[in-house]
Amino acid sequence: MKLRKKDPWKSASEYSKDLSGLTINLLVEDIKRSIYFLQKIVKAKIIY
C-alpha cells in the first residue's frame, strides 16, 4: 500500500549514492516520539 501522495525527493538509486558508512532503517509506530528519542538520546542524524 502506497501512502506517499507525491514523488520522493530523490530516486532510490540517487539517494543510495549519497549514503556512506553505516545506515539503519527503522520501522516505528510513533514517528514524533521516535525522532525525539533518536535525535536527543541516540544522537542520530535523521536524513529522510
mmCIF file of the N, C-alpha and C atoms, coordinates in Angstrom:
data_MODEL
# 
_entry.id   MODEL 
# 
loop_
_atom_site.group_PDB 
_atom_site.id 
_atom_site.type_symbol 
_atom_site.label_atom_id 
_atom_site.label_alt_id 
_atom_site.label_comp_id 
_atom_site.label_asym_id 
_atom_site.label_entity_id 
_atom_site.label_seq_id 
_atom_site.pdbx_PDB_ins_code 
_atom_site.Cartn_x 
_atom_site.Cartn_y 
_atom_site.Cartn_z 
_atom_site.occupancy 
_atom_site.B_iso_or_equiv 
_atom_site.pdbx_formal_charge 
_atom_site.auth_seq_id 
_atom_site.auth_comp_id 
_atom_site.auth_asym_id 
_atom_site.auth_atom_id 
_atom_site.pdbx_PDB_model_num 
ATOM 1   N N  . MET A 1 1  ? 0.839  -1.174 0.000  1.00 0.00 ? 1  MET A N  1 
ATOM 2   C CA . MET A 1 1  ? 0.000  0.000  0.000  1.00 0.00 ? 1  MET A CA 1 
ATOM 3   C C  . MET A 1 1  ? 0.886  1.240  0.000  1.00 0.00 ? 1  MET A C  1 
ATOM 4   N N  . LYS A 1 2  ? 0.702  2.114  -0.944 1.00 0.00 ? 2  LYS A N  1 
ATOM 5   C CA . LYS A 1 2  ? 1.496  3.335  -1.055 1.00 0.00 ? 2  LYS A CA 1 
ATOM 6   C C  . LYS A 1 2  ? 0.787  4.466  -0.332 1.00 0.00 ? 2  LYS A C  1 
ATOM 7   N N  . LEU A 1 3  ? 1.444  5.045  0.667  1.00 0.00 ? 3  LEU A N  1 
ATOM 8   C CA . LEU A 1 3  ? 0.864  6.145  1.422  1.00 0.00 ? 3  LEU A CA 1 
ATOM 9   C C  . LEU A 1 3  ? 1.317  7.505  0.920  1.00 0.00 ? 3  LEU A C  1 
ATOM 10  N N  . ARG A 1 4  ? 2.439  7.530  0.245  1.00 0.00 ? 4  ARG A N  1 
ATOM 11  C CA . ARG A 1 4  ? 3.000  8.792  -0.229 1.00 0.00 ? 4  ARG A CA 1 
ATOM 12  C C  . ARG A 1 4  ? 2.088  9.410  -1.282 1.00 0.00 ? 4  ARG A C  1 
ATOM 13  N N  . LYS A 1 5  ? 1.844  10.691 -1.167 1.00 0.00 ? 5  LYS A N  1 
ATOM 14  C CA . LYS A 1 5  ? 0.980  11.397 -2.118 1.00 0.00 ? 5  LYS A CA 1 
ATOM 15  C C  . LYS A 1 5  ? 1.776  11.985 -3.282 1.00 0.00 ? 5  LYS A C  1 
ATOM 16  N N  . LYS A 1 6  ? 3.052  12.273 -3.048 1.00 0.00 ? 6  LYS A N  1 
ATOM 17  C CA . LYS A 1 6  ? 3.905  12.887 -4.069 1.00 0.00 ? 6  LYS A CA 1 
ATOM 18  C C  . LYS A 1 6  ? 5.076  11.964 -4.365 1.00 0.00 ? 6  LYS A C  1 
ATOM 19  N N  . ASP A 1 7  ? 5.806  12.279 -5.413 1.00 0.00 ? 7  ASP A N  1 
ATOM 20  C CA . ASP A 1 7  ? 7.008  11.525 -5.736 1.00 0.00 ? 7  ASP A CA 1 
ATOM 21  C C  . ASP A 1 7  ? 8.086  11.791 -4.692 1.00 0.00 ? 7  ASP A C  1 
ATOM 22  N N  . PRO A 1 8  ? 8.982  10.814 -4.433 1.00 0.00 ? 8  PRO A N  1 
ATOM 23  C CA . PRO A 1 8  ? 10.075 11.044 -3.490 1.00 0.00 ? 8  PRO A CA 1 
ATOM 24  C C  . PRO A 1 8  ? 10.993 12.166 -3.967 1.00 0.00 ? 8  PRO A C  1 
ATOM 25  N N  . TRP A 1 9  ? 11.689 12.793 -3.027 1.00 0.00 ? 9  TRP A N  1 
ATOM 26  C CA . TRP A 1 9  ? 12.552 13.916 -3.375 1.00 0.00 ? 9  TRP A CA 1 
ATOM 27  C C  . TRP A 1 9  ? 13.788 13.482 -4.151 1.00 0.00 ? 9  TRP A C  1 
ATOM 28  N N  . LYS A 1 10 ? 14.129 12.185 -4.085 1.00 0.00 ? 10 LYS A N  1 
ATOM 29  C CA . LYS A 1 10 ? 15.217 11.615 -4.879 1.00 0.00 ? 10 LYS A CA 1 
ATOM 30  C C  . LYS A 1 10 ? 14.823 10.191 -5.253 1.00 0.00 ? 10 LYS A C  1 
ATOM 31  N N  . SER A 1 11 ? 15.346 9.737  -6.372 1.00 0.00 ? 11 SER A N  1 
ATOM 32  C CA . SER A 1 11 ? 15.116 8.337  -6.718 1.00 0.00 ? 11 SER A CA 1 
ATOM 33  C C  . SER A 1 11 ? 15.934 7.459  -5.770 1.00 0.00 ? 11 SER A C  1 
ATOM 34  N N  . ALA A 1 12 ? 15.558 6.206  -5.638 1.00 0.00 ? 12 ALA A N  1 
ATOM 35  C CA . ALA A 1 12 ? 16.260 5.289  -4.730 1.00 0.00 ? 12 ALA A CA 1 
ATOM 36  C C  . ALA A 1 12 ? 17.728 5.142  -5.119 1.00 0.00 ? 12 ALA A C  1 
ATOM 37  N N  . SER A 1 13 ? 18.008 5.035  -6.405 1.00 0.00 ? 13 SER A N  1 
ATOM 38  C CA . SER A 1 13 ? 19.404 4.873  -6.834 1.00 0.00 ? 13 SER A CA 1 
ATOM 39  C C  . SER A 1 13 ? 20.228 6.128  -6.557 1.00 0.00 ? 13 SER A C  1 
ATOM 40  N N  . GLU A 1 14 ? 19.641 7.304  -6.762 1.00 0.00 ? 14 GLU A N  1 
ATOM 41  C CA . GLU A 1 14 ? 20.341 8.565  -6.482 1.00 0.00 ? 14 GLU A CA 1 
ATOM 42  C C  . GLU A 1 14 ? 20.565 8.730  -4.974 1.00 0.00 ? 14 GLU A C  1 
ATOM 43  N N  . TYR A 1 15 ? 19.545 8.406  -4.191 1.00 0.00 ? 15 TYR A N  1 
ATOM 44  C CA . TYR A 1 15 ? 19.635 8.513  -2.733 1.00 0.00 ? 15 TYR A CA 1 
ATOM 45  C C  . TYR A 1 15 ? 20.721 7.587  -2.183 1.00 0.00 ? 15 TYR A C  1 
ATOM 46  N N  . SER A 1 16 ? 20.781 6.364  -2.683 1.00 0.00 ? 16 SER A N  1 
ATOM 47  C CA . SER A 1 16 ? 21.759 5.394  -2.167 1.00 0.00 ? 16 SER A CA 1 
ATOM 48  C C  . SER A 1 16 ? 23.193 5.816  -2.457 1.00 0.00 ? 16 SER A C  1 
ATOM 49  N N  . LYS A 1 17 ? 23.419 6.552  -3.516 1.00 0.00 ? 17 LYS A N  1 
ATOM 50  C CA . LYS A 1 17 ? 24.769 7.016  -3.844 1.00 0.00 ? 17 LYS A CA 1 
ATOM 51  C C  . LYS A 1 17 ? 25.275 8.047  -2.826 1.00 0.00 ? 17 LYS A C  1 
ATOM 52  N N  . ASP A 1 18 ? 24.360 8.760  -2.175 1.00 0.00 ? 18 ASP A N  1 
ATOM 53  C CA . ASP A 1 18 ? 24.735 9.774  -1.192 1.00 0.00 ? 18 ASP A CA 1 
ATOM 54  C C  . ASP A 1 18 ? 25.038 9.181  0.185  1.00 0.00 ? 18 ASP A C  1 
ATOM 55  N N  . LEU A 1 19 ? 24.697 7.919  0.393  1.00 0.00 ? 19 LEU A N  1 
ATOM 56  C CA . LEU A 1 19 ? 24.898 7.298  1.693  1.00 0.00 ? 19 LEU A CA 1 
ATOM 57  C C  . LEU A 1 19 ? 26.322 6.786  1.830  1.00 0.00 ? 19 LEU A C  1 
ATOM 58  N N  . SER A 1 20 ? 26.862 6.943  3.017  1.00 0.00 ? 20 SER A N  1 
ATOM 59  C CA . SER A 1 20 ? 28.183 6.389  3.297  1.00 0.00 ? 20 SER A CA 1 
ATOM 60  C C  . SER A 1 20 ? 28.195 5.890  4.738  1.00 0.00 ? 20 SER A C  1 
ATOM 61  N N  . GLY A 1 21 ? 29.063 4.970  5.021  1.00 0.00 ? 21 GLY A N  1 
ATOM 62  C CA . GLY A 1 21 ? 29.134 4.429  6.376  1.00 0.00 ? 21 GLY A CA 1 
ATOM 63  C C  . GLY A 1 21 ? 27.948 3.532  6.681  1.00 0.00 ? 21 GLY A C  1 
ATOM 64  N N  . LEU A 1 22 ? 27.633 3.430  7.941  1.00 0.00 ? 22 LEU A N  1 
ATOM 65  C CA . LEU A 1 22 ? 26.542 2.578  8.405  1.00 0.00 ? 22 LEU A CA 1 
ATOM 66  C C  . LEU A 1 22 ? 25.221 3.325  8.332  1.00 0.00 ? 22 LEU A C  1 
ATOM 67  N N  . THR A 1 23 ? 24.242 2.731  7.705  1.00 0.00 ? 23 THR A N  1 
ATOM 68  C CA . THR A 1 23 ? 22.897 3.305  7.685  1.00 0.00 ? 23 THR A CA 1 
ATOM 69  C C  . THR A 1 23 ? 21.928 2.288  8.260  1.00 0.00 ? 23 THR A C  1 
ATOM 70  N N  . ILE A 1 24 ? 20.934 2.777  8.972  1.00 0.00 ? 24 ILE A N  1 
ATOM 71  C CA . ILE A 1 24 ? 19.949 1.908  9.601  1.00 0.00 ? 24 ILE A CA 1 
ATOM 72  C C  . ILE A 1 24 ? 18.563 2.427  9.245  1.00 0.00 ? 24 ILE A C  1 
ATOM 73  N N  . ASN A 1 25 ? 17.714 1.547  8.805  1.00 0.00 ? 25 ASN A N  1 
ATOM 74  C CA . ASN A 1 25 ? 16.321 1.890  8.522  1.00 0.00 ? 25 ASN A CA 1 
ATOM 75  C C  . ASN A 1 25 ? 15.464 1.305  9.635  1.00 0.00 ? 25 ASN A C  1 
ATOM 76  N N  . LEU A 1 26 ? 14.650 2.137  10.244 1.00 0.00 ? 26 LEU A N  1 
ATOM 77  C CA . LEU A 1 26 ? 13.798 1.689  11.338 1.00 0.00 ? 26 LEU A CA 1 
ATOM 78  C C  . LEU A 1 26 ? 12.333 1.870  10.976 1.00 0.00 ? 26 LEU A C  1 
ATOM 79  N N  . LEU A 1 27 ? 11.531 0.891  11.318 1.00 0.00 ? 27 LEU A N  1 
ATOM 80  C CA . LEU A 1 27 ? 10.081 0.993  11.167 1.00 0.00 ? 27 LEU A CA 1 
ATOM 81  C C  . LEU A 1 27 ? 9.511  1.243  12.551 1.00 0.00 ? 27 LEU A C  1 
ATOM 82  N N  . VAL A 1 28 ? 8.792  2.349  12.696 1.00 0.00 ? 28 VAL A N  1 
ATOM 83  C CA . VAL A 1 28 ? 8.274  2.724  14.013 1.00 0.00 ? 28 VAL A CA 1 
ATOM 84  C C  . VAL A 1 28 ? 6.789  3.055  13.922 1.00 0.00 ? 28 VAL A C  1 
ATOM 85  N N  . GLU A 1 29 ? 6.107  2.967  15.046 1.00 0.00 ? 29 GLU A N  1 
ATOM 86  C CA . GLU A 1 29 ? 4.682  3.269  15.094 1.00 0.00 ? 29 GLU A CA 1 
ATOM 87  C C  . GLU A 1 29 ? 4.436  4.748  15.376 1.00 0.00 ? 29 GLU A C  1 
ATOM 88  N N  . ASP A 1 30 ? 5.190  5.336  16.305 1.00 0.00 ? 30 ASP A N  1 
ATOM 89  C CA . ASP A 1 30 ? 5.009  6.739  16.695 1.00 0.00 ? 30 ASP A CA 1 
ATOM 90  C C  . ASP A 1 30 ? 6.221  7.533  16.208 1.00 0.00 ? 30 ASP A C  1 
ATOM 91  N N  . ILE A 1 31 ? 6.070  8.177  15.071 1.00 0.00 ? 31 ILE A N  1 
ATOM 92  C CA . ILE A 1 31 ? 7.200  8.853  14.430 1.00 0.00 ? 31 ILE A CA 1 
ATOM 93  C C  . ILE A 1 31 ? 7.736  10.013 15.273 1.00 0.00 ? 31 ILE A C  1 
ATOM 94  N N  . LYS A 1 32 ? 6.859  10.861 15.805 1.00 0.00 ? 32 LYS A N  1 
ATOM 95  C CA . LYS A 1 32 ? 7.316  12.020 16.587 1.00 0.00 ? 32 LYS A CA 1 
ATOM 96  C C  . LYS A 1 32 ? 8.128  11.595 17.804 1.00 0.00 ? 32 LYS A C  1 
ATOM 97  N N  . ARG A 1 33 ? 7.654  10.609 18.548 1.00 0.00 ? 33 ARG A N  1 
ATOM 98  C CA . ARG A 1 33 ? 8.394  10.132 19.725 1.00 0.00 ? 33 ARG A CA 1 
ATOM 99  C C  . ARG A 1 33 ? 9.705  9.479  19.325 1.00 0.00 ? 33 ARG A C  1 
ATOM 100 N N  . SER A 1 34 ? 9.687  8.750  18.244 1.00 0.00 ? 34 SER A N  1 
ATOM 101 C CA . SER A 1 34 ? 10.896 8.063  17.786 1.00 0.00 ? 34 SER A CA 1 
ATOM 102 C C  . SER A 1 34 ? 11.961 9.053  17.338 1.00 0.00 ? 34 SER A C  1 
ATOM 103 N N  . ILE A 1 35 ? 11.558 10.082 16.603 1.00 0.00 ? 35 ILE A N  1 
ATOM 104 C CA . ILE A 1 35 ? 12.514 11.094 16.155 1.00 0.00 ? 35 ILE A CA 1 
ATOM 105 C C  . ILE A 1 35 ? 13.145 11.795 17.354 1.00 0.00 ? 35 ILE A C  1 
ATOM 106 N N  . TYR A 1 36 ? 12.323 12.167 18.330 1.00 0.00 ? 36 TYR A N  1 
ATOM 107 C CA . TYR A 1 36 ? 12.855 12.816 19.526 1.00 0.00 ? 36 TYR A CA 1 
ATOM 108 C C  . TYR A 1 36 ? 13.890 11.917 20.205 1.00 0.00 ? 36 TYR A C  1 
ATOM 109 N N  . PHE A 1 37 ? 13.539 10.655 20.427 1.00 0.00 ? 37 PHE A N  1 
ATOM 110 C CA . PHE A 1 37 ? 14.446 9.711  21.080 1.00 0.00 ? 37 PHE A CA 1 
ATOM 111 C C  . PHE A 1 37 ? 15.740 9.546  20.284 1.00 0.00 ? 37 PHE A C  1 
ATOM 112 N N  . LEU A 1 38 ? 15.613 9.344  18.991 1.00 0.00 ? 38 LEU A N  1 
ATOM 113 C CA . LEU A 1 38 ? 16.803 9.104  18.173 1.00 0.00 ? 38 LEU A CA 1 
ATOM 114 C C  . LEU A 1 38 ? 17.717 10.321 18.105 1.00 0.00 ? 38 LEU A C  1 
ATOM 115 N N  . GLN A 1 39 ? 17.144 11.525 18.027 1.00 0.00 ? 39 GLN A N  1 
ATOM 116 C CA . GLN A 1 39 ? 17.979 12.723 17.954 1.00 0.00 ? 39 GLN A CA 1 
ATOM 117 C C  . GLN A 1 39 ? 18.582 13.088 19.304 1.00 0.00 ? 39 GLN A C  1 
ATOM 118 N N  . LYS A 1 40 ? 17.798 13.062 20.363 1.00 0.00 ? 40 LYS A N  1 
ATOM 119 C CA . LYS A 1 40 ? 18.265 13.530 21.682 1.00 0.00 ? 40 LYS A CA 1 
ATOM 120 C C  . LYS A 1 40 ? 19.055 12.478 22.444 1.00 0.00 ? 40 LYS A C  1 
ATOM 121 N N  . ILE A 1 41 ? 18.637 11.229 22.383 1.00 0.00 ? 41 ILE A N  1 
ATOM 122 C CA . ILE A 1 41 ? 19.274 10.179 23.183 1.00 0.00 ? 41 ILE A CA 1 
ATOM 123 C C  . ILE A 1 41 ? 20.359 9.451  22.397 1.00 0.00 ? 41 ILE A C  1 
ATOM 124 N N  . VAL A 1 42 ? 20.042 9.037  21.200 1.00 0.00 ? 42 VAL A N  1 
ATOM 125 C CA . VAL A 1 42 ? 20.984 8.247  20.389 1.00 0.00 ? 42 VAL A CA 1 
ATOM 126 C C  . VAL A 1 42 ? 21.930 9.147  19.603 1.00 0.00 ? 42 VAL A C  1 
ATOM 127 N N  . LYS A 1 43 ? 21.574 10.432 19.444 1.00 0.00 ? 43 LYS A N  1 
ATOM 128 C CA . LYS A 1 43 ? 22.357 11.399 18.667 1.00 0.00 ? 43 LYS A CA 1 
ATOM 129 C C  . LYS A 1 43 ? 22.421 11.000 17.194 1.00 0.00 ? 43 LYS A C  1 
ATOM 130 N N  . ALA A 1 44 ? 21.316 10.441 16.694 1.00 0.00 ? 44 ALA A N  1 
ATOM 131 C CA . ALA A 1 44 ? 21.237 10.021 15.298 1.00 0.00 ? 44 ALA A CA 1 
ATOM 132 C C  . ALA A 1 44 ? 20.931 11.213 14.404 1.00 0.00 ? 44 ALA A C  1 
ATOM 133 N N  . LYS A 1 45 ? 21.384 11.137 13.188 1.00 0.00 ? 45 LYS A N  1 
ATOM 134 C CA . LYS A 1 45 ? 21.084 12.161 12.193 1.00 0.00 ? 45 LYS A CA 1 
ATOM 135 C C  . LYS A 1 45 ? 19.935 11.638 11.341 1.00 0.00 ? 45 LYS A C  1 
ATOM 136 N N  . ILE A 1 46 ? 18.827 12.342 11.363 1.00 0.00 ? 46 ILE A N  1 
ATOM 137 C CA . ILE A 1 46 ? 17.659 11.935 10.593 1.00 0.00 ? 46 ILE A CA 1 
ATOM 138 C C  . ILE A 1 46 ? 17.799 12.515 9.189  1.00 0.00 ? 46 ILE A C  1 
ATOM 139 N N  . ILE A 1 47 ? 17.829 11.658 8.192  1.00 0.00 ? 47 ILE A N  1 
ATOM 140 C CA . ILE A 1 47 ? 18.014 12.103 6.809  1.00 0.00 ? 47 ILE A CA 1 
ATOM 141 C C  . ILE A 1 47 ? 16.681 12.225 6.103  1.00 0.00 ? 47 ILE A C  1 
ATOM 142 N N  . TYR A 1 48 ? 15.824 11.207 6.254  1.00 0.00 ? 48 TYR A N  1 
ATOM 143 C CA . TYR A 1 48 ? 14.584 11.197 5.481  1.00 0.00 ? 48 TYR A CA 1 
ATOM 144 C C  . TYR A 1 48 ? 13.534 10.446 6.251  1.00 0.00 ? 48 TYR A C  1 
# 
